[in-house]
């Protein structure tokens, strides 16, 4: 059975199946892929690594203030934690 494909006649063109998408939430599959750096994200990874190499916190703070998290909102909290670590 073909899971994830629509068999509705309205979505079929010349015998091809069309992937099912949610019309209400277009960004549904946008964040399906895992975060970089072992799945914890650049921000949290930098926070942990910053205890050994504190200069990494400055790099992450620059990413935070440069709004790097607009690419992936899941990165925001880790980058904010690094910016706080720099200020302390």
PyMOL Python script that loads the backbone (N, CA, C, O; Angstrom):
from pymol import cmd

cmd.read_pdbstr("""\
ATOM      1  N   UNK A   1       0.841  -1.180   0.000  1.00  0.00           N
ATOM      2  CA  UNK A   1       0.000   0.000   0.000  1.00  0.00           C
ATOM      3  C   UNK A   1       0.885   1.242   0.000  1.00  0.00           C
ATOM      4  O   UNK A   1       1.925   1.259   0.658  1.00  0.00           O
ATOM      5  N   UNK A   2       0.498   2.244  -0.706  1.00  0.00           N
ATOM      6  CA  UNK A   2       1.273   3.483  -0.804  1.00  0.00           C
ATOM      7  C   UNK A   2       0.843   4.444   0.290  1.00  0.00           C
ATOM      8  O   UNK A   2      -0.150   5.155   0.141  1.00  0.00           O
ATOM      9  N   UNK A   3       1.586   4.468   1.387  1.00  0.00           N
ATOM     10  CA  UNK A   3       1.274   5.387   2.470  1.00  0.00           C
ATOM     11  C   UNK A   3       1.866   6.756   2.165  1.00  0.00           C
ATOM     12  O   UNK A   3       2.956   6.868   1.603  1.00  0.00           O
ATOM     13  N   UNK A   4       1.124   7.799   2.546  1.00  0.00           N
ATOM     14  CA  UNK A   4       1.612   9.144   2.321  1.00  0.00           C
ATOM     15  C   UNK A   4       1.261   9.701   0.956  1.00  0.00           C
ATOM     16  O   UNK A   4       1.682  10.803   0.603  1.00  0.00           O
ATOM     17  N   UNK A   5       0.490   8.941   0.185  1.00  0.00           N
ATOM     18  CA  UNK A   5       0.094   9.415  -1.130  1.00  0.00           C
ATOM     19  C   UNK A   5      -1.410   9.466  -1.243  1.00  0.00           C
ATOM     20  O   UNK A   5      -2.104   8.599  -0.712  1.00  0.00           O
ATOM     21  N   UNK A   6      -1.911  10.449  -1.912  1.00  0.00           N
ATOM     22  CA  UNK A   6      -3.344  10.627  -2.073  1.00  0.00           C
ATOM     23  C   UNK A   6      -3.838   9.811  -3.255  1.00  0.00           C
ATOM     24  O   UNK A   6      -3.211   9.782  -4.314  1.00  0.00           O
ATOM     25  N   UNK A   7      -4.957   9.158  -3.062  1.00  0.00           N
ATOM     26  CA  UNK A   7      -5.573   8.417  -4.166  1.00  0.00           C
ATOM     27  C   UNK A   7      -6.826   9.123  -4.645  1.00  0.00           C
ATOM     28  O   UNK A   7      -7.587   8.565  -5.436  1.00  0.00           O
ATOM     29  N   UNK A   8      -7.051  10.338  -4.181  1.00  0.00           N
ATOM     30  CA  UNK A   8      -8.214  11.110  -4.572  1.00  0.00           C
ATOM     31  C   UNK A   8      -8.121  11.451  -6.057  1.00  0.00           C
ATOM     32  O   UNK A   8      -7.049  11.804  -6.549  1.00  0.00           O
ATOM     33  N   UNK A   9      -9.229  11.348  -6.763  1.00  0.00           N
ATOM     34  CA  UNK A   9      -9.247  11.598  -8.206  1.00  0.00           C
ATOM     35  C   UNK A   9      -8.913  13.048  -8.532  1.00  0.00           C
ATOM     36  O   UNK A   9      -8.401  13.335  -9.614  1.00  0.00           O
ATOM     37  N   UNK A  10      -9.197  13.966  -7.609  1.00  0.00           N
ATOM     38  CA  UNK A  10      -8.906  15.380  -7.862  1.00  0.00           C
ATOM     39  C   UNK A  10      -7.397  15.648  -7.832  1.00  0.00           C
ATOM     40  O   UNK A  10      -6.917  16.563  -8.502  1.00  0.00           O
ATOM     41  N   UNK A  11      -6.659  14.864  -7.066  1.00  0.00           N
ATOM     42  CA  UNK A  11      -5.221  15.072  -6.940  1.00  0.00           C
ATOM     43  C   UNK A  11      -4.417  14.270  -7.952  1.00  0.00           C
ATOM     44  O   UNK A  11      -3.206  14.462  -8.064  1.00  0.00           O
ATOM     45  N   UNK A  12      -5.055  13.390  -8.680  1.00  0.00           N
ATOM     46  CA  UNK A  12      -4.337  12.535  -9.615  1.00  0.00           C
ATOM     47  C   UNK A  12      -4.254  13.187 -10.987  1.00  0.00           C
ATOM     48  O   UNK A  12      -5.243  13.702 -11.507  1.00  0.00           O
ATOM     49  N   UNK A  13      -3.071  13.155 -11.558  1.00  0.00           N
ATOM     50  CA  UNK A  13      -2.874  13.659 -12.911  1.00  0.00           C
ATOM     51  C   UNK A  13      -2.141  12.590 -13.699  1.00  0.00           C
ATOM     52  O   UNK A  13      -1.019  12.219 -13.356  1.00  0.00           O
ATOM     53  N   UNK A  14      -2.758  12.106 -14.730  1.00  0.00           N
ATOM     54  CA  UNK A  14      -2.162  11.125 -15.638  1.00  0.00           C
ATOM     55  C   UNK A  14      -1.604   9.910 -14.904  1.00  0.00           C
ATOM     56  O   UNK A  14      -0.541   9.404 -15.264  1.00  0.00           O
ATOM     57  N   UNK A  15      -2.308   9.441 -13.886  1.00  0.00           N
ATOM     58  CA  UNK A  15      -1.911   8.229 -13.201  1.00  0.00           C
ATOM     59  C   UNK A  15      -0.825   8.406 -12.160  1.00  0.00           C
ATOM     60  O   UNK A  15      -0.420   7.420 -11.546  1.00  0.00           O
ATOM     61  N   UNK A  16      -0.324   9.636 -11.928  1.00  0.00           N
ATOM     62  CA  UNK A  16       0.707   9.868 -10.923  1.00  0.00           C
ATOM     63  C   UNK A  16       0.057  10.137  -9.572  1.00  0.00           C
ATOM     64  O   UNK A  16      -1.006  10.752  -9.485  1.00  0.00           O
ATOM     65  N   UNK A  17       0.713   9.666  -8.532  1.00  0.00           N
ATOM     66  CA  UNK A  17       0.245   9.966  -7.184  1.00  0.00           C
ATOM     67  C   UNK A  17       0.854  11.277  -6.721  1.00  0.00           C
ATOM     68  O   UNK A  17       1.988  11.600  -7.073  1.00  0.00           O
ATOM     69  N   UNK A  18       0.106  12.026  -5.939  1.00  0.00           N
ATOM     70  CA  UNK A  18       0.547  13.316  -5.425  1.00  0.00           C
ATOM     71  C   UNK A  18       0.710  13.186  -3.915  1.00  0.00           C
ATOM     72  O   UNK A  18      -0.192  12.674  -3.252  1.00  0.00           O
ATOM     73  N   UNK A  19       1.837  13.635  -3.346  1.00  0.00           N
ATOM     74  CA  UNK A  19       2.024  13.546  -1.892  1.00  0.00           C
ATOM     75  C   UNK A  19       0.951  14.331  -1.137  1.00  0.00           C
ATOM     76  O   UNK A  19       0.514  15.397  -1.569  1.00  0.00           O
ATOM     77  N   UNK A  20       0.546  13.779  -0.012  1.00  0.00           N
ATOM     78  CA  UNK A  20      -0.462  14.441   0.818  1.00  0.00           C
ATOM     79  C   UNK A  20       0.201  15.597   1.556  1.00  0.00           C
ATOM     80  O   UNK A  20       1.275  15.435   2.135  1.00  0.00           O
ATOM     81  N   UNK A  21      -0.434  16.749   1.533  1.00  0.00           N
ATOM     82  CA  UNK A  21       0.058  17.921   2.258  1.00  0.00           C
ATOM     83  C   UNK A  21      -1.097  18.502   3.049  1.00  0.00           C
ATOM     84  O   UNK A  21      -2.254  18.399   2.642  1.00  0.00           O
ATOM     85  N   UNK A  22      -0.782  19.105   4.169  1.00  0.00           N
ATOM     86  CA  UNK A  22      -1.792  19.738   4.993  1.00  0.00           C
ATOM     87  C   UNK A  22      -2.015  21.153   4.468  1.00  0.00           C
ATOM     88  O   UNK A  22      -1.089  21.965   4.451  1.00  0.00           O
ATOM     89  N   UNK A  23      -3.233  21.447   4.043  1.00  0.00           N
ATOM     90  CA  UNK A  23      -3.532  22.754   3.465  1.00  0.00           C
ATOM     91  C   UNK A  23      -3.515  23.857   4.521  1.00  0.00           C
ATOM     92  O   UNK A  23      -3.211  25.008   4.206  1.00  0.00           O
ATOM     93  N   UNK A  24      -3.839  23.518   5.768  1.00  0.00           N
ATOM     94  CA  UNK A  24      -3.897  24.530   6.820  1.00  0.00           C
ATOM     95  C   UNK A  24      -2.515  24.899   7.346  1.00  0.00           C
ATOM     96  O   UNK A  24      -2.266  26.060   7.669  1.00  0.00           O
ATOM     97  N   UNK A  25      -1.616  23.925   7.436  1.00  0.00           N
ATOM     98  CA  UNK A  25      -0.281  24.169   7.986  1.00  0.00           C
ATOM     99  C   UNK A  25       0.759  23.817   6.930  1.00  0.00           C
ATOM    100  O   UNK A  25       1.150  22.658   6.792  1.00  0.00           O
ATOM    101  N   UNK A  26       1.197  24.817   6.195  1.00  0.00           N
ATOM    102  CA  UNK A  26       2.134  24.584   5.102  1.00  0.00           C
ATOM    103  C   UNK A  26       3.532  24.214   5.597  1.00  0.00           C
ATOM    104  O   UNK A  26       4.278  23.545   4.882  1.00  0.00           O
ATOM    105  N   UNK A  27       3.897  24.638   6.804  1.00  0.00           N
ATOM    106  CA  UNK A  27       5.229  24.386   7.341  1.00  0.00           C
ATOM    107  C   UNK A  27       5.292  23.091   8.148  1.00  0.00           C
ATOM    108  O   UNK A  27       6.206  22.905   8.952  1.00  0.00           O
ATOM    109  N   UNK A  28       4.333  22.200   7.940  1.00  0.00           N
ATOM    110  CA  UNK A  28       4.246  20.989   8.750  1.00  0.00           C
ATOM    111  C   UNK A  28       5.518  20.156   8.672  1.00  0.00           C
ATOM    112  O   UNK A  28       6.010  19.710   9.708  1.00  0.00           O
ATOM    113  N   UNK A  29       6.062  19.931   7.497  1.00  0.00           N
ATOM    114  CA  UNK A  29       7.257  19.109   7.359  1.00  0.00           C
ATOM    115  C   UNK A  29       8.553  19.892   7.334  1.00  0.00           C
ATOM    116  O   UNK A  29       9.607  19.329   7.038  1.00  0.00           O
ATOM    117  N   UNK A  30       8.496  21.177   7.640  1.00  0.00           N
ATOM    118  CA  UNK A  30       9.676  22.025   7.537  1.00  0.00           C
ATOM    119  C   UNK A  30      10.762  21.649   8.550  1.00  0.00           C
ATOM    120  O   UNK A  30      11.952  21.742   8.246  1.00  0.00           O
ATOM    121  N   UNK A  31      10.359  21.227   9.747  1.00  0.00           N
ATOM    122  CA  UNK A  31      11.324  20.933  10.795  1.00  0.00           C
ATOM    123  C   UNK A  31      11.383  19.446  11.105  1.00  0.00           C
ATOM    124  O   UNK A  31      11.630  19.056  12.247  1.00  0.00           O
ATOM    125  N   UNK A  32      11.159  18.616  10.095  1.00  0.00           N
ATOM    126  CA  UNK A  32      11.218  17.174  10.294  1.00  0.00           C
ATOM    127  C   UNK A  32      12.652  16.670  10.415  1.00  0.00           C
ATOM    128  O   UNK A  32      12.900  15.670  11.089  1.00  0.00           O
ATOM    129  N   UNK A  33      13.596  17.348   9.773  1.00  0.00           N
ATOM    130  CA  UNK A  33      14.974  16.871   9.836  1.00  0.00           C
ATOM    131  C   UNK A  33      15.590  17.249  11.187  1.00  0.00           C
ATOM    132  O   UNK A  33      15.250  18.286  11.757  1.00  0.00           O
ATOM    133  N   UNK A  34      16.486  16.418  11.690  1.00  0.00           N
ATOM    134  CA  UNK A  34      17.073  16.687  13.007  1.00  0.00           C
ATOM    135  C   UNK A  34      18.008  17.892  12.988  1.00  0.00           C
ATOM    136  O   UNK A  34      18.512  18.293  11.939  1.00  0.00           O
ATOM    137  N   UNK A  35      18.221  18.446  14.149  1.00  0.00           N
ATOM    138  CA  UNK A  35      19.134  19.573  14.293  1.00  0.00           C
ATOM    139  C   UNK A  35      20.580  19.118  14.106  1.00  0.00           C
ATOM    140  O   UNK A  35      20.892  17.950  14.338  1.00  0.00           O
ATOM    141  N   UNK A  36      21.465  20.027  13.690  1.00  0.00           N
ATOM    142  CA  UNK A  36      22.884  19.662  13.575  1.00  0.00           C
ATOM    143  C   UNK A  36      23.520  19.468  14.952  1.00  0.00           C
ATOM    144  O   UNK A  36      22.869  19.682  15.975  1.00  0.00           O
ATOM    145  N   UNK A  37      24.764  19.071  14.976  1.00  0.00           N
ATOM    146  CA  UNK A  37      25.538  18.882  16.210  1.00  0.00           C
ATOM    147  C   UNK A  37      24.896  17.847  17.128  1.00  0.00           C
ATOM    148  O   UNK A  37      24.522  18.148  18.261  1.00  0.00           O
ATOM    149  N   UNK A  38      24.777  16.650  16.629  1.00  0.00           N
ATOM    150  CA  UNK A  38      24.267  15.505  17.391  1.00  0.00           C
ATOM    151  C   UNK A  38      22.816  15.675  17.816  1.00  0.00           C
ATOM    152  O   UNK A  38      22.396  15.091  18.815  1.00  0.00           O
ATOM    153  N   UNK A  39      22.055  16.453  17.086  1.00  0.00           N
ATOM    154  CA  UNK A  39      20.633  16.608  17.354  1.00  0.00           C
ATOM    155  C   UNK A  39      20.264  17.615  18.420  1.00  0.00           C
ATOM    156  O   UNK A  39      19.078  17.820  18.678  1.00  0.00           O
ATOM    157  N   UNK A  40      21.238  18.250  19.049  1.00  0.00           N
ATOM    158  CA  UNK A  40      20.897  19.218  20.100  1.00  0.00           C
ATOM    159  C   UNK A  40      20.960  20.658  19.590  1.00  0.00           C
ATOM    160  O   UNK A  40      20.591  21.573  20.326  1.00  0.00           O
ATOM    161  N   UNK A  41      21.401  20.882  18.391  1.00  0.00           N
ATOM    162  CA  UNK A  41      21.447  22.224  17.833  1.00  0.00           C
ATOM    163  C   UNK A  41      22.765  22.920  18.082  1.00  0.00           C
ATOM    164  O   UNK A  41      23.523  22.552  18.979  1.00  0.00           O
ATOM    165  N   UNK A  42      23.025  23.922  17.282  1.00  0.00           N
ATOM    166  CA  UNK A  42      24.277  24.664  17.376  1.00  0.00           C
ATOM    167  C   UNK A  42      24.373  25.411  18.705  1.00  0.00           C
ATOM    168  O   UNK A  42      25.441  25.457  19.316  1.00  0.00           O
ATOM    169  N   UNK A  43      23.260  25.995  19.154  1.00  0.00           N
ATOM    170  CA  UNK A  43      23.274  26.798  20.372  1.00  0.00           C
ATOM    171  C   UNK A  43      23.609  26.000  21.619  1.00  0.00           C
ATOM    172  O   UNK A  43      24.500  26.378  22.379  1.00  0.00           O
ATOM    173  N   UNK A  44      22.901  24.899  21.835  1.00  0.00           N
ATOM    174  CA  UNK A  44      23.157  24.096  23.037  1.00  0.00           C
ATOM    175  C   UNK A  44      24.510  23.405  22.969  1.00  0.00           C
ATOM    176  O   UNK A  44      25.191  23.257  23.984  1.00  0.00           O
ATOM    177  N   UNK A  45      24.896  22.984  21.779  1.00  0.00           N
ATOM    178  CA  UNK A  45      26.211  22.369  21.628  1.00  0.00           C
ATOM    179  C   UNK A  45      27.308  23.389  21.943  1.00  0.00           C
ATOM    180  O   UNK A  45      28.304  23.059  22.586  1.00  0.00           O
ATOM    181  N   UNK A  46      27.119  24.631  21.485  1.00  0.00           N
ATOM    182  CA  UNK A  46      28.095  25.689  21.759  1.00  0.00           C
ATOM    183  C   UNK A  46      28.130  26.040  23.241  1.00  0.00           C
ATOM    184  O   UNK A  46      29.189  26.353  23.786  1.00  0.00           O
ATOM    185  N   UNK A  47      26.965  25.986  23.895  1.00  0.00           N
ATOM    186  CA  UNK A  47      26.934  26.278  25.319  1.00  0.00           C
ATOM    187  C   UNK A  47      27.759  25.246  26.084  1.00  0.00           C
ATOM    188  O   UNK A  47      28.555  25.605  26.953  1.00  0.00           O
ATOM    189  N   UNK A  48      27.573  23.981  25.768  1.00  0.00           N
ATOM    190  CA  UNK A  48      28.328  22.934  26.458  1.00  0.00           C
ATOM    191  C   UNK A  48      29.818  23.003  26.136  1.00  0.00           C
ATOM    192  O   UNK A  48      30.661  22.867  27.023  1.00  0.00           O
ATOM    193  N   UNK A  49      30.134  23.213  24.865  1.00  0.00           N
ATOM    194  CA  UNK A  49      31.532  23.281  24.455  1.00  0.00           C
ATOM    195  C   UNK A  49      32.209  24.562  24.961  1.00  0.00           C
ATOM    196  O   UNK A  49      33.430  24.615  25.106  1.00  0.00           O
ATOM    197  N   UNK A  50      31.397  25.585  25.226  1.00  0.00           N
ATOM    198  CA  UNK A  50      31.925  26.857  25.715  1.00  0.00           C
ATOM    199  C   UNK A  50      32.537  26.785  27.091  1.00  0.00           C
ATOM    200  O   UNK A  50      33.341  27.644  27.453  1.00  0.00           O
ATOM    201  N   UNK A  51      32.176  25.775  27.874  1.00  0.00           N
ATOM    202  CA  UNK A  51      32.807  25.630  29.179  1.00  0.00           C
ATOM    203  C   UNK A  51      34.268  25.229  29.041  1.00  0.00           C
ATOM    204  O   UNK A  51      35.072  25.468  29.942  1.00  0.00           O
ATOM    205  N   UNK A  52      34.609  24.618  27.907  1.00  0.00           N
ATOM    206  CA  UNK A  52      36.002  24.248  27.637  1.00  0.00           C
ATOM    207  C   UNK A  52      36.694  25.346  26.832  1.00  0.00           C
ATOM    208  O   UNK A  52      37.836  25.708  27.115  1.00  0.00           O
ATOM    209  N   UNK A  53      35.987  25.877  25.817  1.00  0.00           N
ATOM    210  CA  UNK A  53      36.505  26.942  24.945  1.00  0.00           C
ATOM    211  C   UNK A  53      35.538  28.128  24.986  1.00  0.00           C
ATOM    212  O   UNK A  53      34.638  28.200  24.149  1.00  0.00           O
ATOM    213  N   UNK A  54      35.695  29.053  25.926  1.00  0.00           N
ATOM    214  CA  UNK A  54      34.725  30.139  26.113  1.00  0.00           C
ATOM    215  C   UNK A  54      34.533  31.060  24.907  1.00  0.00           C
ATOM    216  O   UNK A  54      33.508  31.735  24.813  1.00  0.00           O
ATOM    217  N   UNK A  55      35.479  31.100  24.001  1.00  0.00           N
ATOM    218  CA  UNK A  55      35.319  31.965  22.819  1.00  0.00           C
ATOM    219  C   UNK A  55      34.151  31.518  21.936  1.00  0.00           C
ATOM    220  O   UNK A  55      33.620  32.313  21.161  1.00  0.00           O
ATOM    221  N   UNK A  56      33.761  30.278  22.050  1.00  0.00           N
ATOM    222  CA  UNK A  56      32.626  29.779  21.262  1.00  0.00           C
ATOM    223  C   UNK A  56      31.336  30.478  21.684  1.00  0.00           C
ATOM    224  O   UNK A  56      30.436  30.656  20.865  1.00  0.00           O
ATOM    225  N   UNK A  57      31.237  30.875  22.957  1.00  0.00           N
ATOM    226  CA  UNK A  57      30.055  31.598  23.409  1.00  0.00           C
ATOM    227  C   UNK A  57      29.909  32.920  22.669  1.00  0.00           C
ATOM    228  O   UNK A  57      28.793  33.335  22.354  1.00  0.00           O
ATOM    229  N   UNK A  58      31.030  33.587  22.388  1.00  0.00           N
ATOM    230  CA  UNK A  58      30.974  34.858  21.656  1.00  0.00           C
ATOM    231  C   UNK A  58      30.479  34.633  20.227  1.00  0.00           C
ATOM    232  O   UNK A  58      29.691  35.420  19.703  1.00  0.00           O
ATOM    233  N   UNK A  59      30.944  33.566  19.613  1.00  0.00           N
ATOM    234  CA  UNK A  59      30.492  33.235  18.258  1.00  0.00           C
ATOM    235  C   UNK A  59      28.987  32.968  18.253  1.00  0.00           C
ATOM    236  O   UNK A  59      28.272  33.430  17.363  1.00  0.00           O
ATOM    237  N   UNK A  60      28.513  32.224  19.247  1.00  0.00           N
ATOM    238  CA  UNK A  60      27.079  31.915  19.316  1.00  0.00           C
ATOM    239  C   UNK A  60      26.259  33.159  19.644  1.00  0.00           C
ATOM    240  O   UNK A  60      25.140  33.303  19.154  1.00  0.00           O
ATOM    241  N   UNK A  61      26.791  34.044  20.452  1.00  0.00           N
ATOM    242  CA  UNK A  61      26.089  35.294  20.756  1.00  0.00           C
ATOM    243  C   UNK A  61      25.958  36.147  19.495  1.00  0.00           C
ATOM    244  O   UNK A  61      24.929  36.788  19.279  1.00  0.00           O
ATOM    245  N   UNK A  62      26.995  36.153  18.669  1.00  0.00           N
ATOM    246  CA  UNK A  62      26.918  36.876  17.391  1.00  0.00           C
ATOM    247  C   UNK A  62      25.848  36.257  16.492  1.00  0.00           C
ATOM    248  O   UNK A  62      25.105  36.973  15.820  1.00  0.00           O
ATOM    249  N   UNK A  63      25.774  34.927  16.484  1.00  0.00           N
ATOM    250  CA  UNK A  63      24.715  34.260  15.709  1.00  0.00           C
ATOM    251  C   UNK A  63      23.336  34.636  16.245  1.00  0.00           C
ATOM    252  O   UNK A  63      22.401  34.851  15.473  1.00  0.00           O
ATOM    253  N   UNK A  64      23.214  34.712  17.565  1.00  0.00           N
ATOM    254  CA  UNK A  64      21.926  35.061  18.169  1.00  0.00           C
ATOM    255  C   UNK A  64      21.512  36.485  17.809  1.00  0.00           C
ATOM    256  O   UNK A  64      20.379  36.717  17.388  1.00  0.00           O
ATOM    257  N   UNK A  65      22.421  37.430  17.973  1.00  0.00           N
ATOM    258  CA  UNK A  65      22.085  38.824  17.675  1.00  0.00           C
ATOM    259  C   UNK A  65      21.966  39.076  16.170  1.00  0.00           C
ATOM    260  O   UNK A  65      21.355  40.058  15.749  1.00  0.00           O
ATOM    261  N   UNK A  66      22.549  38.192  15.366  1.00  0.00           N
ATOM    262  CA  UNK A  66      22.390  38.266  13.919  1.00  0.00           C
ATOM    263  C   UNK A  66      21.148  37.551  13.423  1.00  0.00           C
ATOM    264  O   UNK A  66      20.939  37.413  12.218  1.00  0.00           O
ATOM    265  N   UNK A  67      20.318  37.094  14.366  1.00  0.00           N
ATOM    266  CA  UNK A  67      19.046  36.419  14.086  1.00  0.00           C
ATOM    267  C   UNK A  67      19.221  35.171  13.227  1.00  0.00           C
ATOM    268  O   UNK A  67      18.456  34.935  12.292  1.00  0.00           O
ATOM    269  N   UNK A  68      20.233  34.380  13.554  1.00  0.00           N
ATOM    270  CA  UNK A  68      20.438  33.103  12.871  1.00  0.00           C
ATOM    271  C   UNK A  68      19.259  32.167  13.094  1.00  0.00           C
ATOM    272  O   UNK A  68      18.985  31.302  12.261  1.00  0.00           O
ATOM    273  N   UNK A  69      18.559  32.335  14.215  1.00  0.00           N
ATOM    274  CA  UNK A  69      17.455  31.457  14.551  1.00  0.00           C
ATOM    275  C   UNK A  69      16.250  31.629  13.622  1.00  0.00           C
ATOM    276  O   UNK A  69      15.308  30.840  13.696  1.00  0.00           O
ATOM    277  N   UNK A  70      16.260  32.636  12.756  1.00  0.00           N
ATOM    278  CA  UNK A  70      15.170  32.752  11.783  1.00  0.00           C
ATOM    279  C   UNK A  70      15.182  31.594  10.791  1.00  0.00           C
ATOM    280  O   UNK A  70      14.144  31.249  10.226  1.00  0.00           O
ATOM    281  N   UNK A  71      16.355  30.993  10.576  1.00  0.00           N
ATOM    282  CA  UNK A  71      16.428  29.814   9.710  1.00  0.00           C
ATOM    283  C   UNK A  71      15.711  28.634  10.344  1.00  0.00           C
ATOM    284  O   UNK A  71      15.008  27.886   9.665  1.00  0.00           O
ATOM    285  N   UNK A  72      15.891  28.472  11.641  1.00  0.00           N
ATOM    286  CA  UNK A  72      15.258  27.374  12.372  1.00  0.00           C
ATOM    287  C   UNK A  72      14.965  27.852  13.790  1.00  0.00           C
ATOM    288  O   UNK A  72      15.890  28.005  14.588  1.00  0.00           O
ATOM    289  N   UNK A  73      13.708  28.089  14.117  1.00  0.00           N
ATOM    290  CA  UNK A  73      13.370  28.628  15.442  1.00  0.00           C
ATOM    291  C   UNK A  73      13.764  27.720  16.611  1.00  0.00           C
ATOM    292  O   UNK A  73      13.820  28.181  17.751  1.00  0.00           O
ATOM    293  N   UNK A  74      14.033  26.464  16.351  1.00  0.00           N
ATOM    294  CA  UNK A  74      14.438  25.554  17.423  1.00  0.00           C
ATOM    295  C   UNK A  74      15.817  25.912  17.964  1.00  0.00           C
ATOM    296  O   UNK A  74      16.179  25.468  19.053  1.00  0.00           O
ATOM    297  N   UNK A  75      16.586  26.697  17.236  1.00  0.00           N
ATOM    298  CA  UNK A  75      17.936  27.095  17.662  1.00  0.00           C
ATOM    299  C   UNK A  75      17.920  28.273  18.633  1.00  0.00           C
ATOM    300  O   UNK A  75      18.931  28.550  19.278  1.00  0.00           O
ATOM    301  N   UNK A  76      16.802  28.962  18.744  1.00  0.00           N
ATOM    302  CA  UNK A  76      16.753  30.223  19.486  1.00  0.00           C
ATOM    303  C   UNK A  76      17.139  30.083  20.956  1.00  0.00           C
ATOM    304  O   UNK A  76      17.924  30.886  21.460  1.00  0.00           O
ATOM    305  N   UNK A  77      16.617  29.102  21.639  1.00  0.00           N
ATOM    306  CA  UNK A  77      16.872  28.989  23.078  1.00  0.00           C
ATOM    307  C   UNK A  77      18.343  28.696  23.382  1.00  0.00           C
ATOM    308  O   UNK A  77      18.897  29.250  24.332  1.00  0.00           O
ATOM    309  N   UNK A  78      18.972  27.843  22.599  1.00  0.00           N
ATOM    310  CA  UNK A  78      20.384  27.540  22.827  1.00  0.00           C
ATOM    311  C   UNK A  78      21.283  28.724  22.541  1.00  0.00           C
ATOM    312  O   UNK A  78      22.240  28.976  23.274  1.00  0.00           O
ATOM    313  N   UNK A  79      20.978  29.450  21.478  1.00  0.00           N
ATOM    314  CA  UNK A  79      21.776  30.641  21.162  1.00  0.00           C
ATOM    315  C   UNK A  79      21.561  31.733  22.205  1.00  0.00           C
ATOM    316  O   UNK A  79      22.493  32.464  22.539  1.00  0.00           O
ATOM    317  N   UNK A  80      20.339  31.848  22.720  1.00  0.00           N
ATOM    318  CA  UNK A  80      20.068  32.834  23.778  1.00  0.00           C
ATOM    319  C   UNK A  80      20.828  32.450  25.048  1.00  0.00           C
ATOM    320  O   UNK A  80      21.327  33.328  25.752  1.00  0.00           O
ATOM    321  N   UNK A  81      20.922  31.177  25.346  1.00  0.00           N
ATOM    322  CA  UNK A  81      21.670  30.731  26.518  1.00  0.00           C
ATOM    323  C   UNK A  81      23.149  31.105  26.390  1.00  0.00           C
ATOM    324  O   UNK A  81      23.783  31.472  27.380  1.00  0.00           O
ATOM    325  N   UNK A  82      23.693  31.016  25.194  1.00  0.00           N
ATOM    326  CA  UNK A  82      25.086  31.409  24.975  1.00  0.00           C
ATOM    327  C   UNK A  82      25.251  32.914  25.129  1.00  0.00           C
ATOM    328  O   UNK A  82      26.256  33.372  25.672  1.00  0.00           O
ATOM    329  N   UNK A  83      24.275  33.690  24.657  1.00  0.00           N
ATOM    330  CA  UNK A  83      24.365  35.141  24.808  1.00  0.00           C
ATOM    331  C   UNK A  83      24.310  35.532  26.286  1.00  0.00           C
ATOM    332  O   UNK A  83      24.975  36.478  26.706  1.00  0.00           O
ATOM    333  N   UNK A  84      23.520  34.805  27.067  1.00  0.00           N
ATOM    334  CA  UNK A  84      23.469  35.068  28.509  1.00  0.00           C
ATOM    335  C   UNK A  84      24.798  34.667  29.163  1.00  0.00           C
ATOM    336  O   UNK A  84      25.291  35.364  30.049  1.00  0.00           O
ATOM    337  N   UNK A  85      25.362  33.560  28.731  1.00  0.00           N
ATOM    338  CA  UNK A  85      26.649  33.106  29.295  1.00  0.00           C
ATOM    339  C   UNK A  85      27.763  34.110  29.015  1.00  0.00           C
ATOM    340  O   UNK A  85      28.661  34.282  29.839  1.00  0.00           O
ATOM    341  N   UNK A  86      27.716  34.768  27.875  1.00  0.00           N
ATOM    342  CA  UNK A  86      28.720  35.778  27.543  1.00  0.00           C
ATOM    343  C   UNK A  86      28.564  36.995  28.445  1.00  0.00           C
ATOM    344  O   UNK A  86      29.555  37.601  28.850  1.00  0.00           O
ATOM    345  N   UNK A  87      27.330  37.349  28.757  1.00  0.00           N
ATOM    346  CA  UNK A  87      27.096  38.563  29.551  1.00  0.00           C
ATOM    347  C   UNK A  87      27.438  38.370  31.020  1.00  0.00           C
ATOM    348  O   UNK A  87      27.610  39.349  31.746  1.00  0.00           O
ATOM    349  N   UNK A  88      27.538  37.128  31.467  1.00  0.00           N
ATOM    350  CA  UNK A  88      27.836  36.873  32.890  1.00  0.00           C
ATOM    351  C   UNK A  88      29.295  36.875  33.145  1.00  0.00           C
ATOM    352  O   UNK A  88      29.723  36.678  34.282  1.00  0.00           O
TER     353      UNK A  88
END
""", "prot")
cmd.dss("prot")
cmd.show_as("cartoon", "prot")
cmd.util.cbc("prot")
cmd.orient("prot")
